[in-house]
């Protein structure tokens, strides 16, 4: 792993990088949305460029609402506590000044 020396300027560098990532993510999402629109309106499902190929995929996602299910079957808080674990999470929150 590479060691990184942190300085007050590190916060500025991190903030700048995160802002660039946010801008690039918005641009990528706009391109993806345009591709999804085009693919859903035609038979074109593959978009080929000189370097990359993007393929439109459809899938169904199934999600179980466990909180509602537990409430509906009447599982008590003490039973839920027996199956609950807590893990420490560490993060860096970056905001503009």
N, CA, C and O of each residue as an XYZ file, in Angstrom:
388
protein
N       0.847     -1.168      0.000
C       0.000      0.000      0.000
C       0.896      1.237      0.000
O       1.935      1.257      0.661
N       0.493      2.260     -0.739
C       1.266      3.491     -0.836
C       0.974      4.381      0.359
O      -0.186      4.608      0.701
N       2.017      4.882      0.991
C       1.843      5.793      2.115
C       1.554      7.190      1.571
O       2.203      7.643      0.628
N       0.590      7.859      2.162
C       0.232      9.216      1.753
C       0.465     10.141      2.938
O      -0.052      9.909      4.031
N       1.247     11.191      2.712
C       1.487     12.182      3.750
C       0.342     13.182      3.710
O       0.057     13.760      2.661
N      -0.313     13.388      4.843
C      -1.435     14.318      4.876
C      -0.983     15.668      5.392
O      -0.217     15.766      6.351
N      -1.471     16.699      4.739
C      -1.202     18.084      5.115
C      -2.522     18.829      4.991
O      -3.490     18.276      4.469
N      -2.581     20.073      5.460
C      -3.812     20.835      5.252
C      -4.200     20.919      3.778
O      -5.386     20.982      3.455
N      -3.207     20.920      2.875
C      -3.495     20.968      1.438
C      -4.153     19.676      0.953
O      -4.811     19.664     -0.088
N      -3.974     18.583      1.709
C      -4.595     17.313      1.329
C      -6.108     17.432      1.279
O      -6.754     16.822      0.427
N      -6.676     18.213      2.187
C      -8.124     18.406      2.194
C      -8.563     19.117      0.923
O      -9.597     18.782      0.345
N      -7.776     20.104      0.484
C      -8.086     20.810     -0.756
C      -7.961     19.884     -1.962
O      -8.795     19.909     -2.867
N      -6.921     19.077     -1.963
C      -6.722     18.144     -3.070
C      -7.864     17.138     -3.125
O      -8.391     16.843     -4.198
N      -8.244     16.611     -1.957
C      -9.349     15.658     -1.887
C     -10.642     16.304     -2.369
O     -11.371     15.719     -3.170
N     -10.924     17.500     -1.889
C     -12.137     18.194     -2.297
C     -12.173     18.452     -3.795
O     -13.216     18.298     -4.429
N     -11.042     18.843     -4.358
C     -10.953     19.090     -5.803
C     -11.212     17.805     -6.586
O     -11.966     17.804     -7.559
N     -10.587     16.721     -6.160
C     -10.791     15.441     -6.840
C     -12.248     14.979     -6.747
O     -12.816     14.505     -7.731
N     -12.846     15.119     -5.571
C     -14.242     14.708     -5.412
C     -15.173     15.553     -6.275
O     -16.154     15.040     -6.814
N     -14.874     16.849     -6.409
C     -15.674     17.716     -7.274
C     -15.537     17.289     -8.732
O     -16.523     17.274     -9.468
N     -14.313     16.939     -9.156
C     -14.101     16.469    -10.521
C     -14.846     15.164    -10.771
O     -15.449     14.971    -11.826
N     -14.795     14.268     -9.778
C     -15.508     12.995     -9.898
C     -17.005     13.247    -10.029
O     -17.663     12.609    -10.851
N     -17.554     14.165     -9.238
C     -18.981     14.469     -9.308
C     -19.354     14.994    -10.685
O     -20.381     14.604    -11.240
N     -18.525     15.880    -11.245
C     -18.782     16.417    -12.580
C     -18.731     15.316    -13.633
O     -19.606     15.235    -14.496
N     -17.714     14.478    -13.560
C     -17.584     13.376    -14.514
C     -18.723     12.376    -14.372
O     -19.201     11.840    -15.371
N     -19.160     12.119    -13.149
C     -20.274     11.199    -12.921
C     -21.549     11.742    -13.553
O     -22.303     10.988    -14.169
N     -21.799     13.043    -13.408
C     -22.981     13.653    -14.036
C     -22.911     13.515    -15.550
O     -23.914     13.213    -16.196
N     -21.726     13.737    -16.118
C     -21.565     13.609    -17.566
C     -21.802     12.163    -18.011
O     -22.492     11.919    -19.001
N     -21.234     11.216    -17.283
C     -21.405      9.797    -17.618
C     -22.873      9.394    -17.491
O     -23.389      8.665    -18.339
N     -23.550      9.859    -16.441
C     -24.959      9.533    -16.250
C     -25.821     10.088    -17.378
O     -26.772      9.436    -17.808
N     -25.498     11.283    -17.858
C     -26.252     11.876    -18.969
C     -26.077     11.042    -20.238
O     -27.037     10.825    -20.978
N     -24.859     10.578    -20.489
C     -24.609      9.729    -21.659
C     -25.352      8.406    -21.515
O     -25.964      7.934    -22.473
N     -25.305      7.800    -20.324
C     -26.019      6.542    -20.086
C     -27.517      6.723    -20.293
O     -28.168      5.877    -20.907
N     -28.074      7.837    -19.776
C     -29.506      8.093    -19.947
C     -29.872      8.210    -21.419
O     -30.901      7.685    -21.845
N     -29.042      8.893    -22.201
C     -29.297      9.026    -23.632
C     -29.248      7.655    -24.319
O     -30.067      7.361    -25.189
N     -28.280      6.823    -23.920
C     -28.185      5.476    -24.494
C     -29.400      4.635    -24.115
O     -29.940      3.912    -24.952
N     -29.836      4.726    -22.842
C     -31.021      3.977    -22.404
C     -32.240      4.402    -23.197
O     -33.021      3.558    -23.636
N     -32.414      5.710    -23.388
C     -33.547      6.209    -24.166
C     -33.500      5.677    -25.595
O     -34.509      5.212    -26.125
N     -32.332      5.747    -26.212
C     -32.186      5.270    -27.586
C     -32.448      3.769    -27.674
O     -33.129      3.313    -28.592
N     -31.919      3.009    -26.740
C     -32.073      1.550    -26.768
C     -33.516      1.131    -26.518
O     -33.996      0.167    -27.114
N     -34.210      1.854    -25.635
C     -35.591      1.473    -25.335
C     -36.547      1.831    -26.466
O     -37.652      1.292    -26.540
N     -36.128      2.739    -27.346
C     -36.980      3.166    -28.463
C     -36.636      2.473    -29.778
O     -37.296      2.705    -30.791
N     -35.615      1.630    -29.769
C     -35.198      0.966    -31.004
C     -34.658     -0.419    -30.686
O     -34.670     -0.869    -29.540
N     -34.188     -1.074    -31.726
C     -33.579     -2.397    -31.542
C     -32.089     -2.306    -31.234
O     -31.441     -3.328    -31.009
N     -31.546     -1.108    -31.220
C     -30.124     -0.921    -30.939
C     -29.870     -1.122    -29.450
O     -30.385     -0.375    -28.618
N     -29.083     -2.124    -29.122
C     -28.758     -2.420    -27.729
C     -27.258     -2.339    -27.470
O     -26.819     -2.411    -26.322
N     -26.464     -2.189    -28.544
C     -25.011     -2.130    -28.415
C     -24.529     -0.851    -29.088
O     -24.903     -0.553    -30.223
N     -23.703     -0.108    -28.382
C     -23.122      1.138    -28.888
C     -21.618      0.936    -28.938
O     -20.974      0.749    -27.906
N     -21.058      0.975    -30.154
C     -19.633      0.705    -30.311
C     -18.882      1.970    -30.683
O     -19.261      2.686    -31.610
N     -17.815      2.231    -29.949
C     -16.920      3.328    -30.261
C     -15.607      2.763    -30.769
O     -15.490      1.560    -31.002
N     -14.628      3.622    -30.938
C     -13.320      3.172    -31.413
C     -12.587      2.365    -30.343
O     -11.826      1.451    -30.662
N     -12.823      2.708    -29.060
C     -12.090      2.052    -27.970
C     -12.962      1.205    -27.053
O     -12.479      0.249    -26.445
N     -14.242      1.549    -26.950
C     -15.108      0.876    -25.986
C     -16.421      0.474    -26.631
O     -16.827      1.024    -27.655
N     -17.078     -0.498    -26.010
C     -18.402     -0.939    -26.417
C     -19.304     -0.844    -25.185
O     -18.933     -1.301    -24.104
N     -20.481     -0.254    -25.349
C     -21.453     -0.164    -24.262
C     -22.682     -0.964    -24.669
O     -23.187     -0.809    -25.781
N     -23.162     -1.816    -23.775
C     -24.307     -2.672    -24.060
C     -25.441     -2.353    -23.105
O     -25.255     -2.302    -21.889
N     -26.628     -2.137    -23.677
C     -27.839     -1.873    -22.891
C     -28.370     -3.211    -22.387
O     -28.559     -4.143    -23.169
N     -28.609     -3.304    -21.089
C     -29.111     -4.535    -20.474
C     -30.353     -4.215    -19.668
O     -30.431     -3.175    -19.014
N     -31.313     -5.108    -19.717
C     -32.515     -4.977    -18.898
C     -32.563     -6.140    -17.918
O     -32.188     -7.263    -18.253
N     -33.027     -5.861    -16.710
C     -33.168     -6.905    -15.700
C     -34.245     -6.489    -14.708
O     -34.505     -5.300    -14.523
N     -34.860     -7.462    -14.081
C     -35.821     -7.195    -13.015
C     -35.114     -7.374    -11.685
O     -34.371     -8.336    -11.488
N     -35.347     -6.446    -10.780
C     -34.749     -6.515     -9.460
C     -35.868     -6.782     -8.460
O     -36.894     -6.103     -8.462
N     -35.659     -7.763     -7.621
C     -36.626     -8.096     -6.581
C     -36.027     -7.734     -5.231
O     -34.903     -8.125     -4.915
N     -36.779     -6.990     -4.442
C     -36.312     -6.549     -3.132
C     -37.365     -6.933     -2.096
O     -38.557     -6.697     -2.291
N     -36.919     -7.516     -1.011
C     -37.813     -7.857      0.091
C     -37.747     -6.737      1.118
O     -36.662     -6.351      1.553
N     -38.897     -6.221      1.503
C     -38.971     -5.182      2.536
C     -38.962     -5.894      3.896
O     -40.007     -6.193      4.474
N     -37.738     -6.153      4.385
C     -37.600     -6.925      5.620
C     -38.199     -6.199      6.822
O     -38.767     -6.843      7.704
N     -38.083     -4.886      6.872
C     -38.647     -4.142      8.005
C     -40.158     -4.320      8.064
O     -40.715     -4.532      9.141
N     -40.819     -4.236      6.927
C     -42.270     -4.414      6.886
C     -42.633     -5.861      7.207
O     -43.587     -6.117      7.942
N     -41.868     -6.808      6.656
C     -42.149     -8.218      6.905
C     -42.015     -8.538      8.394
O     -42.862     -9.227      8.961
N     -40.965     -8.043      9.018
C     -40.747     -8.293     10.446
C     -41.879     -7.693     11.270
O     -42.362     -8.307     12.222
N     -42.301     -6.475     10.890
C     -43.413     -5.836     11.604
C     -44.705     -6.625     11.409
O     -45.469     -6.807     12.357
N     -44.954     -7.095     10.187
C     -46.195     -7.818      9.889
C     -46.285     -9.158     10.606
O     -47.378     -9.578     10.985
N     -45.152     -9.841     10.802
C     -45.210    -11.140     11.489
C     -44.983    -11.011     12.989
O     -45.015    -12.001     13.721
N     -44.753     -9.775     13.441
C     -44.684     -9.518     14.877
C     -43.407     -9.947     15.564
O     -43.455    -10.411     16.703
N     -42.277     -9.807     14.916
C     -40.995    -10.149     15.546
C     -40.649     -9.041     16.538
O     -40.669     -7.859     16.195
N     -40.334     -9.433     17.763
C     -40.060     -8.454     18.814
C     -38.675     -7.832     18.655
O     -37.798     -8.388     17.993
N     -38.501     -6.669     19.277
C     -37.209     -5.978     19.250
C     -36.109     -6.836     19.869
O     -34.964     -6.788     19.420
N     -36.443     -7.623     20.897
C     -35.420     -8.456     21.539
C     -34.946     -9.569     20.605
O     -33.769     -9.929     20.624
N     -35.830    -10.108     19.806
C     -35.435    -11.127     18.826
C     -34.575    -10.488     17.736
O     -33.556    -11.048     17.331
N     -34.996     -9.311     17.265
C     -34.218     -8.598     16.247
C     -32.815     -8.309     16.774
O     -31.839     -8.438     16.034
N     -32.702     -7.919     18.049
C     -31.410     -7.600     18.657
C     -30.475     -8.810     18.651
O     -29.259     -8.655     18.535
N     -31.036    -10.005     18.776
C     -30.217    -11.219     18.782
C     -29.536    -11.451     17.429
O     -28.501    -12.112     17.360
N     -30.109    -10.915     16.375
C     -29.579    -11.118     15.024
C     -28.962     -9.850     14.448
O     -28.728     -9.764     13.243
N     -28.700     -8.875     15.296
C     -28.161     -7.595     14.857
C     -26.721     -7.455     15.316
O     -26.387     -7.757     16.461
N     -25.867     -6.989     14.397
C     -24.482     -6.717     14.755
C     -24.180     -5.249     14.483
O     -24.793     -4.620     13.621
N     -23.227     -4.721     15.232
C     -22.798     -3.338     15.054
C     -21.322     -3.351     14.690
O     -20.513     -4.024     15.328
N     -20.990     -2.594     13.655
C     -19.619     -2.518     13.176
C     -19.190     -1.064     13.137
O     -19.949     -0.206     12.687
N     -17.985     -0.774     13.601
C     -17.453      0.586     13.540
C     -17.144      0.926     12.090
O     -16.564      0.122     11.361
N     -17.536      2.120     11.686
C     -17.294      2.593     10.323
C     -16.586      3.934     10.418
O     -17.004      4.822     11.161
N     -15.516      4.068      9.661
C     -14.751      5.308      9.669
C     -14.815      5.918      8.279
O     -14.712      5.208      7.279
N     -14.985      7.242      8.215
C     -15.085      7.894      6.917
C     -14.508      9.300      6.991
O     -14.257      9.831      8.073
N     -14.306      9.882      5.836
C     -13.862     11.264      5.721
C     -14.980     12.033      5.023
O     -15.336     11.705      3.891
N     -15.528     13.028      5.664
C     -16.559     13.861      5.061
C     -15.873     15.127      4.571
O     -15.165     15.793      5.327
N     -16.086     15.454      3.307
C     -15.447     16.613      2.706
C     -16.508     17.608      2.281
O     -17.443     17.255      1.562
N     -16.369     18.860      2.722
C     -17.316     19.919      2.370
C     -16.553     21.142      1.893
O     -15.393     21.345      2.251
N     -17.214     21.947      1.086
C     -16.588     23.195      0.621
C     -16.599     24.199      1.759
O     -17.501     24.184      2.596
N     -15.594     25.075      1.791
C     -15.513     26.096      2.851
C     -16.197     27.350      2.447
O     -16.227     28.312      3.214
